[in-house]
Amino acid sequence: QVQLQESGPGLVKPSQTLSLTCTVSGGSIINGYDYWNWIRQPPGKGLEWMGAIAFSGTTYYSPSLKSRTSISRDTSKNQFTLQLSSVTPEDTAVYYCARLRYSGSADYYYARAVNVADFDSWGQGTQVTVSS
């Protein structure tokens, strides 16, 4: 069974870049039809999908965060990474990585139909606070 684990600093200063890594075990991030996602939950709010990287390396981003978000991967380490630039206190949240297994059109799914309930494996989450 695949397991995911987030890691990274718990405190980031405003205007800096937040960087988190998700390490995957029990499965390969280049397995077909697997999509590796980043999601966050600010205090008192719901889950927000941020972006994803596909088994192929293709990336997808939430339109509201696209200008500040970059997702990459290191296949040799079976890890994928989130970078969020120019952070503000509003980026304070618990950040999760999760897997979507999907055999349909990913372009359609990520453009119109992202639903975090579709993600079948999740990391435990990591708290990131943006504060000076």
Rosetta blueprint (number, residue, H / E / L):
1 Q L
2 V L
3 Q E
4 L E
5 Q E
6 E E
7 S E
8 G L
9 P L
10 G L
11 L E
12 V E
13 K L
14 P L
15 S L
16 Q L
17 T L
18 L E
19 S E
20 L E
21 T E
22 C E
23 T E
24 V E
25 S E
26 G L
27 G L
28 S L
29 I L
30 I L
31 N L
32 G L
33 Y L
34 D E
35 Y E
36 W E
37 N E
38 W E
39 I E
40 R E
41 Q E
42 P L
43 P L
44 G L
45 K L
46 G L
47 L L
48 E E
49 W E
50 M E
51 G E
52 A E
53 I E
54 A E
55 F L
56 S L
57 G L
58 T L
59 T E
60 Y E
61 Y E
62 S L
63 P L
64 S L
65 L L
66 K H
67 S H
68 R H
69 T E
70 S E
71 I E
72 S E
73 R E
74 D E
75 T L
76 S L
77 K L
78 N L
79 Q E
80 F E
81 T E
82 L E
83 Q E
84 L E
85 S L
86 S L
87 V L
88 T L
89 P H
90 E H
91 D H
92 T L
93 A E
94 V E
95 Y E
96 Y E
97 C E
98 A E
99 R E
100 L E
101 R E
102 Y L
103 S L
104 G L
105 S L
106 A H
107 D H
108 Y H
109 Y H
110 Y H
111 A H
112 R H
113 A L
114 V L
115 N L
116 V H
117 A H
118 D H
119 F L
120 D L
121 S E
122 W E
123 G L
124 Q L
125 G L
126 T E
127 Q E
128 V E
129 T E
130 V E
131 S L
132 S L
